[in-house]
């Protein structure tokens, strides 16, 4: 749970993967709940230098390689 101010124009949600692996998400939902539901908080510790190095390496790799053709014809 997270708090969204009543005057907020939008809520943006994202996933991030630092390092190797995969991120999968399915059936995500946003629900309005009352104040009786406590806000959950999880501290996420991120080594920004490692993130920047991984991002730079990924960008360099992408620059050397042409994009792959789409595999899902429904996206055409």
Secondary structure, DSSP 8 states (H G I E B T S, - for coil): -----TT-S---------SSS-----S-------TTS----------HHHHHHHHHHHHHHHHHS-----S-GGG-
